[in-house]
């Protein structure tokens, strides 16, 4: 029988000190015990965005690693009365490893030997307020400085009495110091000349516009934005290459699940200087989701992208353009920018390159944000779309 069969971890709350995060859990394994499990702040923040009042939460003992996205994940079960729901979340490698250890303990006594698990009562005693913490640090610092000063004064006094190092050392001539410095500088200059220089690779320059509003439907006159939803996909690199060839900007809104499947396409878009935003994890209608679910969705999808690009994600486009007050509040809380549009090609409906081009020619004008999707028909229509927009002296920009 598995050693973790019958073992349960109930998540009671999330506790924090000045710089650490703990899960307050109830571990059920032959008997019950309440513990504080120290975890990383990022995983704690994600869990904090999921849990709410009036529910019971049980942490899964399973976690996994996705080779494509290079991310760890686990899930918890949320229960209310007779209804339960499984919620996935991204976790750190540290959480993954510590969960694995807890999962495989053979008795409750073993868990107290783990350096990151504490008795709930014991940890309460150890916790201090920020004021007390800093006061203690201050007193320690003062004591250390006093001790060091005393030692130094005693040492200097003793040295002077014996007329040694500090009192009667023969001074070095200033001329000698200058010459030594000059020789050192010359040697450094010679080394720089002889050292092979790495070729400087210029990063691609993409015309762009920085957005300032929480919600944006259009951009300043003289420019136009091509935006691509529902990627990344097998068409991503083709779209990017066409934009590069024509020195045009582009903004990509990626779905989290697709990011897991096509991480190389995300890297390619980022390395070529194009803007990337989140388009949610699973393309759900946000007006049907609670505040916590919306928040968790946006944070998870953004983190997936950030782990690949190593750059914060600040742009978000809600699926179907569906939003409510919760969505706007989350944008303001995390300093995100919601990007909508004022020209919809409906390329997902007709899937015909000629129809897409015809719409753009009839409806595109200065200051518009054009909605496209990553598809074969959009790729086919894109060269003529770019040619048409540039013929009207419109600058095709990325959004930031």
KOLTORPA-926499 format. One record per residue (C-alpha): residue number from 0; residue in one letter; z, y, x. Coordinates in Angstrom, 2 decimals. Each point is the difference from the previous one (the first is absolute). Layout:
REM KOLTORPA-926499
<NUM, 'A', <Z, Y, X>>
...
END
This chain:
REM KOLTORPA-926499
<0, 'X', <0.00, 0.00, 0.00>>
<1, 'X', <-0.78, 3.49, 1.26>>
<2, 'X', <2.95, 1.84, 1.54>>
<3, 'X', <-0.73, 3.08, -2.09>>
<4, 'X', <-0.35, -1.77, -3.32>>
<5, 'X', <2.60, 1.44, -2.38>>
<6, 'X', <0.47, 3.06, 2.18>>
<7, 'X', <-0.40, 3.36, -1.76>>
<8, 'X', <0.07, 3.61, 1.20>>
<9, 'X', <0.79, 2.53, -2.71>>
<10, 'X', <-0.73, 3.60, 0.97>>
<11, 'X', <2.82, 2.18, -1.33>>
<12, 'X', <-0.81, 3.36, 1.61>>
<13, 'X', <-1.21, 1.78, 3.13>>
<14, 'X', <2.61, 1.75, 2.13>>
<15, 'X', <-0.53, 2.45, 2.84>>
<16, 'X', <1.97, 1.51, 2.84>>
<17, 'X', <-1.17, 2.89, 2.20>>
<18, 'X', <-2.86, -1.91, 1.58>>
<19, 'X', <0.14, -3.57, -1.34>>
<20, 'X', <-0.90, -1.83, -3.20>>
<21, 'X', <1.72, -3.02, -1.55>>
<22, 'X', <-0.76, -2.28, -2.93>>
<23, 'X', <3.11, -0.67, -2.04>>
<24, 'X', <-0.62, -3.61, -1.01>>
<25, 'X', <1.74, -2.87, -1.72>>
<26, 'X', <-0.79, -3.24, 1.79>>
<27, 'X', <0.41, -3.14, -2.09>>
<28, 'X', <0.21, -3.17, 2.09>>
<29, 'X', <2.61, -2.54, -1.09>>
<30, 'X', <2.15, 3.05, -0.75>>
<31, 'X', <-0.58, 3.74, -0.45>>
<32, 'X', <0.58, 2.73, 2.55>>
<33, 'X', <-0.92, 3.70, 0.08>>
<34, 'X', <-1.50, 1.24, 3.25>>
<35, 'X', <-1.66, 2.98, 1.63>>
<36, 'X', <-3.26, -0.93, 1.74>>
<37, 'X', <-1.31, 2.61, 2.44>>
<38, 'X', <-3.77, 0.54, -0.26>>
<39, 'X', <-2.50, 2.54, 1.29>>
<40, 'X', <-0.30, 3.35, -1.78>>
<41, 'X', <-3.69, -0.44, -0.95>>
<42, 'X', <0.59, -3.23, -1.92>>
<43, 'X', <3.12, 1.52, -1.57>>
<44, 'X', <-2.02, 3.00, -1.20>>
<45, 'X', <-2.62, -2.25, -1.59>>
<46, 'X', <2.63, -2.09, -1.77>>
<47, 'X', <1.76, 3.18, -1.11>>
<48, 'X', <-3.23, 1.13, -1.67>>
<49, 'X', <-0.16, -3.28, -1.97>>
<50, 'X', <3.51, -0.59, -1.30>>
<51, 'X', <1.37, 1.79, -3.04>>
<52, 'X', <2.88, -0.15, -2.43>>
<53, 'X', <0.60, -2.60, -2.72>>
<54, 'X', <-1.79, -2.76, 1.94>>
<55, 'X', <1.11, -2.89, 2.14>>
<56, 'X', <-1.86, -0.65, 3.26>>
<57, 'X', <-0.27, -3.21, 1.98>>
<58, 'X', <-1.52, 0.07, 3.48>>
<59, 'X', <-2.42, -2.76, 0.83>>
<60, 'X', <0.83, -2.21, 2.97>>
<61, 'X', <-3.68, -0.09, 0.88>>
<62, 'X', <-2.06, 2.48, 1.98>>
<63, 'X', <-3.47, -0.20, 1.49>>
<64, 'X', <-2.33, 1.59, 2.54>>
<65, 'X', <-3.56, 1.04, -0.88>>
<66, 'X', <-2.36, -0.50, 2.97>>
<67, 'X', <-2.55, 2.52, -1.29>>
<68, 'X', <2.31, 2.92, -0.70>>
<69, 'X', <2.52, -1.02, 2.70>>
<70, 'X', <2.82, 0.67, -2.47>>
<71, 'X', <3.08, -1.92, -1.12>>
<72, 'X', <0.89, -0.21, -3.69>>
<73, 'X', <2.53, -1.54, -2.32>>
<74, 'X', <0.93, 0.36, -3.66>>
<75, 'X', <2.94, 0.35, -2.34>>
<76, 'X', <0.48, -1.06, -3.60>>
<77, 'X', <1.09, 2.64, -2.50>>
<78, 'X', <1.77, -1.28, -3.10>>
<79, 'X', <0.98, 1.72, -3.24>>
<80, 'X', <1.49, -2.13, -2.79>>
<81, 'X', <-2.43, -2.97, -0.29>>
<82, 'X', <-2.95, 1.70, 1.73>>
<83, 'X', <-0.75, -0.21, 3.71>>
<84, 'X', <-2.65, 1.49, 2.25>>
<85, 'X', <-1.00, -0.73, 3.60>>
<86, 'X', <-0.53, 3.12, 2.17>>
<87, 'X', <-1.62, -0.22, 3.42>>
<88, 'X', <0.93, 2.42, 2.77>>
<89, 'X', <-0.99, 0.65, 3.61>>
<90, 'X', <2.80, -0.74, 2.48>>
<91, 'X', <0.55, 0.30, 3.73>>
<92, 'X', <-0.19, -2.82, 2.51>>
<93, 'X', <3.73, 0.49, 0.53>>
<94, 'X', <0.71, -0.58, -3.71>>
<95, 'X', <-2.28, -3.06, 0.06>>
<96, 'X', <1.86, -1.54, 2.96>>
<97, 'X', <3.49, 0.75, -1.32>>
<98, 'X', <-0.89, -1.39, -3.43>>
<99, 'X', <-1.21, -3.19, 1.70>>
<100, 'X', <3.34, -0.35, 1.82>>
<101, 'X', <2.02, 0.54, -3.19>>
<102, 'X', <-2.22, -2.46, -1.82>>
<103, 'X', <0.80, -2.70, 2.54>>
<104, 'X', <3.79, 0.36, 0.36>>
<105, 'X', <1.80, -3.25, -0.67>>
<106, 'X', <3.33, 1.41, -1.21>>
<107, 'X', <1.55, 3.30, -1.02>>
<108, 'X', <2.15, 0.22, 3.13>>
<109, 'X', <-3.15, 0.16, 2.16>>
<110, 'X', <-1.21, 3.16, -1.66>>
<111, 'X', <2.92, 2.05, 1.32>>
<112, 'X', <-1.11, -0.85, 3.53>>
<113, 'X', <-3.22, 1.97, -0.54>>
<114, 'X', <0.23, 3.49, 1.61>>
<115, 'X', <-1.76, 1.69, -2.94>>
<116, 'X', <2.10, -1.47, -2.84>>
<117, 'X', <3.42, 1.41, -0.87>>
<118, 'X', <2.71, -0.53, -2.52>>
<119, 'X', <-0.36, 2.65, -2.68>>
<120, 'X', <3.67, 1.03, 0.34>>
<121, 'X', <-0.11, 0.04, 3.81>>
<122, 'X', <-3.03, 2.26, 0.08>>
<123, 'X', <1.57, 2.42, -2.44>>
<124, 'X', <2.81, 0.56, 2.48>>
<125, 'X', <-2.51, 0.61, 2.79>>
<126, 'X', <-2.10, 2.49, -1.90>>
<127, 'X', <0.75, 3.63, 0.72>>
<128, 'X', <-1.16, 3.27, -1.42>>
<129, 'X', <-2.46, 2.07, 2.09>>
<130, 'X', <2.73, 2.62, 0.62>>
<131, 'X', <2.49, -2.53, 1.37>>
<132, 'X', <-2.72, -1.67, 2.04>>
<133, 'X', <-1.07, 3.19, 1.73>>
<134, 'X', <3.59, 1.13, 0.50>>
<135, 'X', <0.75, -3.26, 1.81>>
<136, 'X', <-3.11, 0.35, 2.16>>
<137, 'X', <1.03, 3.60, 0.81>>
<138, 'X', <3.49, -0.99, 1.16>>
<139, 'X', <-1.40, -2.81, 2.15>>
<140, 'X', <-2.51, 2.41, 1.58>>
<141, 'X', <2.75, 2.56, 0.80>>
<142, 'X', <2.18, -2.69, 1.55>>
<143, 'X', <-2.85, -1.32, 2.16>>
<144, 'X', <-0.94, 3.49, 1.21>>
<145, 'X', <3.61, 0.74, 0.94>>
<146, 'X', <0.26, -3.26, 1.96>>
<147, 'X', <-3.28, 0.60, 1.85>>
<148, 'X', <0.99, 3.61, 0.84>>
<149, 'X', <3.34, -1.13, 1.41>>
<150, 'X', <-1.64, -2.63, 2.20>>
<151, 'X', <-2.62, 2.45, 1.31>>
<152, 'X', <2.55, 2.75, 0.77>>
<153, 'X', <2.20, -2.46, 1.84>>
<154, 'X', <-2.93, -1.37, 1.97>>
<155, 'X', <-1.28, 3.46, 1.00>>
<156, 'X', <3.46, 1.17, 1.04>>
<157, 'X', <0.51, -3.08, 2.12>>
<158, 'X', <-3.42, 0.44, 1.63>>
<159, 'X', <0.72, 3.65, 0.89>>
<160, 'X', <3.35, -0.83, 1.56>>
<161, 'X', <-1.69, -2.48, 2.28>>
<162, 'X', <-2.85, 2.43, 0.72>>
<163, 'X', <-2.72, -2.46, -0.91>>
<164, 'X', <-2.95, -0.07, -2.37>>
<165, 'X', <0.70, 2.89, -2.40>>
<166, 'X', <1.51, 2.54, 2.42>>
<167, 'X', <-1.64, -0.08, 3.39>>
<168, 'X', <-3.32, -1.77, -0.47>>
<169, 'X', <-2.72, 1.55, 2.17>>
<170, 'X', <-2.45, 1.76, -2.33>>
<171, 'X', <-3.65, -1.05, 0.06>>
<172, 'X', <-2.32, 2.80, 1.06>>
<173, 'X', <-1.98, 1.55, -2.82>>
<174, 'X', <-3.15, -0.21, 2.10>>
<175, 'X', <0.36, -3.80, 0.26>>
<176, 'X', <0.38, -0.32, -3.77>>
<177, 'X', <-3.12, 2.09, -0.64>>
<178, 'X', <-2.09, -2.06, 2.42>>
<179, 'X', <1.20, -3.26, -1.54>>
<180, 'X', <-0.87, 1.27, -3.49>>
<181, 'X', <-3.46, 1.10, 1.17>>
<182, 'X', <-0.69, -3.42, 1.52>>
<183, 'X', <1.14, -1.70, -3.22>>
<184, 'X', <-2.30, 2.17, -2.12>>
<185, 'X', <-2.96, -0.70, 2.29>>
<186, 'X', <0.62, -3.76, -0.17>>
<187, 'X', <0.14, 0.15, -3.81>>
<188, 'X', <-3.27, 1.96, -0.12>>
<189, 'X', <-1.73, -2.53, 2.29>>
<190, 'X', <1.24, -2.86, -2.19>>
<191, 'X', <-1.35, 1.72, -3.11>>
<192, 'X', <-3.41, 0.47, 1.63>>
<193, 'X', <-0.21, -3.61, 1.20>>
<194, 'X', <1.34, -1.47, -3.26>>
<195, 'X', <-2.87, -1.26, -2.21>>
<196, 'X', <-0.19, 2.07, -3.17>>
<197, 'X', <-0.21, -1.75, -3.36>>
<198, 'X', <-2.97, 1.07, -2.07>>
<199, 'X', <1.02, 2.29, -2.85>>
<200, 'X', <-1.29, -1.37, -3.29>>
<201, 'X', <-0.39, 2.77, -2.54>>
<202, 'X', <1.33, -0.86, -3.44>>
<203, 'X', <-2.50, 0.40, -2.80>>
<204, 'X', <0.24, 3.37, -1.71>>
<205, 'X', <-0.12, -0.30, -3.78>>
<206, 'X', <-0.23, 3.14, -2.16>>
<207, 'X', <3.16, 0.14, -2.08>>
<208, 'X', <2.08, 2.05, -2.43>>
<209, 'X', <3.80, -0.05, -0.23>>
<210, 'X', <1.32, -0.20, -3.55>>
<211, 'X', <3.01, 2.09, -0.94>>
<212, 'X', <0.66, -0.92, -3.65>>
<213, 'X', <2.01, -2.96, -1.28>>
<214, 'X', <-2.92, -0.90, -2.31>>
<215, 'X', <-3.62, 0.84, 0.90>>
<216, 'X', <-3.17, -0.24, -2.11>>
<217, 'X', <-2.35, 2.21, 2.02>>
<218, 'X', <-0.38, 1.67, 3.41>>
<219, 'X', <-1.12, 3.48, 1.19>>
<220, 'X', <-3.58, 1.11, -0.54>>
<221, 'X', <-2.53, -0.81, 2.70>>
<222, 'X', <1.26, -3.55, 0.45>>
<223, 'X', <-0.19, -3.32, -1.81>>
<224, 'X', <2.07, -3.17, 0.45>>
<225, 'X', <-1.27, -3.56, -0.19>>
<226, 'X', <2.88, -2.34, -0.87>>
<227, 'X', <-0.14, -3.80, -0.06>>
<228, 'X', <2.42, -2.13, -2.04>>
<229, 'X', <1.06, -3.66, -0.11>>
<230, 'X', <-0.53, -0.83, 3.68>>
<231, 'X', <0.19, -1.14, 2.62>>
<232, 'X', <-2.82, -2.46, -0.47>>
<233, 'X', <-2.97, -1.57, 1.73>>
<234, 'X', <-1.86, 3.26, -0.73>>
<235, 'X', <2.48, 2.29, 1.78>>
<236, 'X', <-1.62, -0.01, 3.43>>
<237, 'X', <-3.46, 0.58, -1.51>>
<238, 'X', <1.25, 3.07, -1.85>>
<239, 'X', <1.78, 1.29, 3.11>>
<240, 'X', <-3.10, -0.45, 2.16>>
<241, 'X', <-2.15, 1.92, -2.49>>
<242, 'X', <2.51, 2.86, -0.11>>
<243, 'X', <0.20, 0.09, 3.81>>
<244, 'X', <-3.76, -0.02, 0.38>>
<245, 'X', <-0.28, 3.04, -2.24>>
<246, 'X', <3.10, 1.78, 1.36>>
<247, 'X', <1.57, -0.06, -3.45>>
<248, 'X', <3.65, -0.32, -0.98>>
<249, 'X', <1.41, -2.61, -2.34>>
<250, 'X', <3.35, -0.96, -1.51>>
<251, 'X', <0.97, -3.61, -0.72>>
<252, 'X', <2.63, -1.10, -2.52>>
<253, 'X', <1.09, -3.54, 0.80>>
<254, 'X', <1.67, -2.64, -2.18>>
<255, 'X', <2.91, -1.75, 1.71>>
<256, 'X', <-1.18, -3.54, -0.72>>
<257, 'X', <-3.42, 0.83, 1.46>>
<258, 'X', <1.65, 1.50, 3.09>>
<259, 'X', <1.53, -3.43, 0.64>>
<260, 'X', <-3.45, -1.62, -0.18>>
<261, 'X', <-1.95, 2.56, 2.05>>
<262, 'X', <2.36, 1.56, 2.58>>
<263, 'X', <-2.87, 0.42, 2.50>>
<264, 'X', <-1.86, 2.23, -2.45>>
<265, 'X', <3.08, 2.22, -0.25>>
<266, 'X', <0.11, 0.26, 3.79>>
<267, 'X', <-3.72, 0.83, 0.10>>
<268, 'X', <0.30, 2.82, -2.54>>
<269, 'X', <3.03, 1.47, 1.78>>
<270, 'X', <-1.48, -0.29, 3.52>>
<271, 'X', <-3.06, 1.90, -1.17>>
<272, 'X', <2.07, 2.89, -1.30>>
<273, 'X', <-0.29, -0.52, -3.76>>
<274, 'X', <2.85, 0.69, -2.42>>
<275, 'X', <1.80, -2.90, -1.65>>
<276, 'X', <2.20, 0.12, -3.09>>
<277, 'X', <1.78, -2.50, -2.21>>
<278, 'X', <-1.50, -1.25, -3.26>>
<279, 'X', <3.08, -2.12, -0.92>>
<280, 'X', <0.77, -3.63, 0.79>>
<281, 'X', <-1.72, -1.79, -2.89>>
<282, 'X', <-1.88, 2.70, -1.96>>
<283, 'X', <2.39, 0.10, -2.96>>
<284, 'X', <0.09, 2.77, -2.59>>
<285, 'X', <2.89, 2.14, 1.26>>
<286, 'X', <0.79, 1.40, -3.45>>
<287, 'X', <1.22, -3.50, -0.97>>
<288, 'X', <2.42, -0.22, 2.96>>
<289, 'X', <3.57, 1.23, 0.40>>
<290, 'X', <0.87, 2.63, 2.60>>
<291, 'X', <1.40, -2.65, 2.36>>
<292, 'X', <-3.08, -2.20, -0.30>>
<293, 'X', <-2.32, 2.92, 0.67>>
<294, 'X', <2.06, 1.08, 2.99>>
<295, 'X', <0.17, -3.51, 1.46>>
<296, 'X', <-3.74, -0.50, -0.51>>
<297, 'X', <-0.93, 3.23, 1.81>>
<298, 'X', <2.45, -0.62, 2.86>>
<299, 'X', <-1.18, -3.57, 0.56>>
<300, 'X', <-3.72, 0.81, -0.01>>
<301, 'X', <0.53, 3.00, 2.27>>
<302, 'X', <2.05, -2.06, 2.44>>
<303, 'X', <-2.73, -2.65, 0.20>>
<304, 'X', <-2.49, 2.68, 1.05>>
<305, 'X', <2.43, 1.72, 2.39>>
<306, 'X', <0.75, -3.27, 1.80>>
<307, 'X', <-3.69, -0.20, 0.89>>
<308, 'X', <-0.82, 3.66, 0.71>>
<309, 'X', <3.45, 1.04, 1.34>>
<310, 'X', <-0.40, 3.20, -2.01>>
<311, 'X', <1.85, 1.17, -3.10>>
<312, 'X', <-1.90, -0.31, -3.27>>
<313, 'X', <0.16, 3.21, -2.06>>
<314, 'X', <-2.87, -0.43, -2.47>>
<315, 'X', <0.25, -2.00, -3.23>>
<316, 'X', <-2.40, -0.63, -2.85>>
<317, 'X', <1.43, -1.74, -3.09>>
<318, 'X', <-2.15, -2.84, -1.41>>
<319, 'X', <-2.17, 1.22, -2.90>>
<320, 'X', <1.35, 3.49, 0.71>>
<321, 'X', <2.94, -0.99, -2.22>>
<322, 'X', <3.17, 1.94, 0.83>>
<323, 'X', <3.11, 1.38, -1.63>>
<324, 'X', <3.07, 2.05, 0.95>>
<325, 'X', <1.41, -2.91, 2.01>>
<326, 'X', <-3.12, -0.04, 2.17>>
<327, 'X', <0.13, 3.73, 0.64>>
<328, 'X', <3.72, -0.11, 0.76>>
<329, 'X', <-0.59, -2.73, 2.62>>
<330, 'X', <-2.75, 2.12, 1.57>>
<331, 'X', <2.42, 2.90, 0.36>>
<332, 'X', <2.86, -2.20, 1.24>>
<333, 'X', <-2.03, -1.46, 2.89>>
<334, 'X', <-2.28, 2.99, 0.61>>
<335, 'X', <-3.11, -1.91, -1.11>>
<336, 'X', <-3.19, 1.54, -1.37>>
<337, 'X', <-1.59, -1.51, -3.10>>
<338, 'X', <-3.80, 0.16, 0.21>>
<339, 'X', <-1.97, -0.30, -3.24>>
<340, 'X', <-3.63, 1.05, -0.60>>
<341, 'X', <-2.29, 2.10, -2.16>>
<342, 'X', <-3.24, -2.01, 0.41>>
<343, 'X', <-0.04, -3.70, -0.94>>
<344, 'X', <-3.22, -1.90, 0.85>>
<345, 'X', <1.23, -3.02, -2.02>>
<346, 'X', <-1.64, -2.14, 2.68>>
<347, 'X', <2.30, -2.87, -0.98>>
<348, 'X', <-1.65, -0.09, -3.42>>
<349, 'X', <-3.75, 0.21, 0.66>>
<350, 'X', <-0.04, -1.39, 3.57>>
<351, 'X', <-3.44, 1.51, 0.50>>
<352, 'X', <-0.78, 2.16, 3.04>>
<353, 'X', <-2.60, 2.12, -1.82>>
<354, 'X', <2.39, 0.76, -2.87>>
<355, 'X', <2.73, 1.02, 2.46>>
<356, 'X', <-2.37, 2.31, 1.89>>
<357, 'X', <-1.31, 1.49, -3.24>>
<358, 'X', <3.56, 0.83, -1.10>>
<359, 'X', <0.83, 1.68, 3.32>>
<360, 'X', <-3.18, 2.09, -0.06>>
<361, 'X', <0.70, 1.15, -3.56>>
<362, 'X', <3.74, 0.60, 0.31>>
<363, 'X', <0.96, 0.75, 3.59>>
<364, 'X', <0.86, 3.57, 0.79>>
<365, 'X', <2.02, 2.04, 2.45>>
<366, 'X', <3.68, -0.92, 0.10>>
<367, 'X', <-0.24, -3.35, -1.75>>
<368, 'X', <1.79, -3.28, 0.80>>
<369, 'X', <-2.37, -2.91, -0.67>>
<370, 'X', <1.39, -3.40, -0.95>>
<371, 'X', <-1.76, -3.06, 1.44>>
<372, 'X', <1.02, -3.60, 0.61>>
<373, 'X', <-0.66, -2.37, 2.88>>
<374, 'X', <-2.95, -2.01, -1.29>>
<375, 'X', <-3.53, -1.03, 0.93>>
<376, 'X', <-1.55, 2.53, -2.39>>
<377, 'X', <2.08, 2.86, 1.46>>
<378, 'X', <-1.04, -0.98, 3.53>>
<379, 'X', <-3.64, 0.01, -1.09>>
<380, 'X', <0.28, 3.41, -1.66>>
<381, 'X', <2.12, 1.66, 2.70>>
<382, 'X', <-2.74, 1.15, 2.47>>
<383, 'X', <-1.86, 1.88, -2.75>>
<384, 'X', <3.26, 1.39, -1.42>>
<385, 'X', <0.86, 1.46, 3.43>>
<386, 'X', <-3.54, 1.34, 0.44>>
<387, 'X', <0.12, 1.71, -3.41>>
<388, 'X', <3.42, 1.61, 0.57>>
<389, 'X', <-0.92, 1.24, 3.47>>
<390, 'X', <-3.28, 1.42, -1.32>>
<391, 'X', <2.15, 2.25, -2.25>>
<392, 'X', <1.86, 1.23, 3.13>>
<393, 'X', <3.20, -1.72, -1.10>>
<394, 'X', <2.42, -1.19, 2.68>>
<395, 'X', <1.05, -3.61, -0.69>>
<396, 'X', <3.69, -0.14, 0.94>>
<397, 'X', <2.90, -2.41, 0.36>>
<398, 'X', <3.20, 0.87, -1.86>>
<399, 'X', <3.34, 0.28, 1.77>>
END
